[in-house]
C-alpha cells in the first residue's frame, strides 16, 4: 500500500543523495588520474570525515565505473547505488561527464 510506496520513495531519495555525495567528492578532486584510482566503494561506505557515510540502506553498495575508459576526455562517470528492499535488489544510477578545470 501507501507505506510501501513511501518506503521505496524514501530509499530512492537516499540512494540519489548518496550518489550525489560521491559526485561532489569527485568534482572536488577534479584530477582524472586521482579520480579513477580511488576506491569509491570503500570511500562511500566509510563514515565522515574520511568517507561519504553512504551506508544507511540495507546492503548498500556504491560503485563508480568509467564507460568510455579511464583516459577519456571528458571523463564519463557512472555511479551506481545498490541496496536491498523487501528482499529484492534495487539500484539507481547517475551519469556525468567531467572535464579537468
N, C-alpha and C positions, 0 to 999 in steps of 0.2 A: 504494500500500500504506500501511502504517503511517507511513512517513516523510512521505508526502504529507498525511495527516491531521494529524500533529504540526505540520507547517509551517503548514497552514491554521489550526489552533487557535492557534498562536503568533502569526500575523499578526492574527487576530481580537482576541486579547488586547491586542496593541499598539494596534490601532485603537480599542478601547474605552477604553484608558488615555489615549490622545491626546484623545478626545472628553471624557473626564473632566477632563483638564488644562485644556481650553478652558472647560468648565463652571465650574471653580473660579475661573478668572480673571474670568468673567462675574459670578459671585456676589460676588467681591471688589469689583468696580466698583459693582454694585447701583444704578446710576442709568440708567433705561431709555434716555434720550437718548444717553448716552455709550456704552451697550452697542450700540445699533442703528446708531451712526455709525462704529463701529470696523471696520477691515478685518481680520476674523478670519482670513481665508485667509492673508494676509501675516504676521499675528502668529503663527499656528500654525507656519508654516514657518521663521520666524526662530529662531536659536539664543538660548538664555538669555544674559544676563538680560533682554533686550528682547523675548523671544518665548517660545513654548512648546516649540520644538525638536521639533515633530511632523513629522519628515521621515525616519524610518528605514525606512519601507516603500517599495517601488518605485512611483514616480509618485504618491506620497501627496499628496492634497489634502484640506483641511478646509473645509467651507462651513457658515455659520450663516445660517439663514433664520427668518422670523417668520410662521408660517402664519396667524395671526389678525391680522396687521398690526402695525406698529411702535408704535402707540399703545394697544394692548390692555392691559387691567389685569385679571388678571395678564398679564404678557408671556409669550407662548408662544414657546419657543426650541427649534428643531430643529437639531441638529448632525449633519452627515453627514461621515463619513470614507471616502474612496475610495482604492483602490490597485489595482495590477496584480499578479496572482498567476498564474504559469504562462501568461501571455499573455491572461488573462481579467480583465475589470473586476470588482472586488469592492467592496462598500460595507457599512457598518453605520451605524445612526442611533440617536441618543439624543435624547429629547424631555423637556422640563421646563417648568414654569410658574414664573415669578419675580414676586414682589410686592416693591415697594420697601419697605425697612425704615425 
